[in-house]
Amino acid sequence: MSERTGEISMKIYVGNIARESTEAEVKSLFEEFGAVTSINLLRDDYTKMLKGFGFIEMPDDKEGENAIKSLNGQLFNSRPLSVSVAKPRTDNKKPGGSFNRGNRSGGGYMKPKRYNSDY
């Protein structure tokens, strides 16, 4: 359900989008199958370039399913799109991040210990 209006809508994942594509182009592609409630193409924070995927919301499930069937694998700006129903977002982040500061074992060259302090 859409949190804003309370109406049911289908959220669609779109992958393998060419970086030079625009939101207007992607939106018009999906509007061929019905109304588009929202579009969110993810961009890199630093370069502002498209990351190659995004999400589309369509208010009608049948129109959304039709768009998925028709557009999945179709060439768009010379790239085959990957289109499917969006999966619910899960929070997979573990506390402390992925870098384990407590375990510093493994890798690298270890200088041999010297037992004679005369050196």
Buried (B, 14 or more C-beta within 10 A) or exposed (E): EBEEEEEEBBBBBBBBBBEEBEEEBBBEBBBEBBEBBBBEBEEEEEEEEBBBBBBBBBBBEEBBBBBBEBBBEEEBBEBEBBBEEBEEEEEEEEEEEEEEEEEEEEEEEEEEEEEEEEE
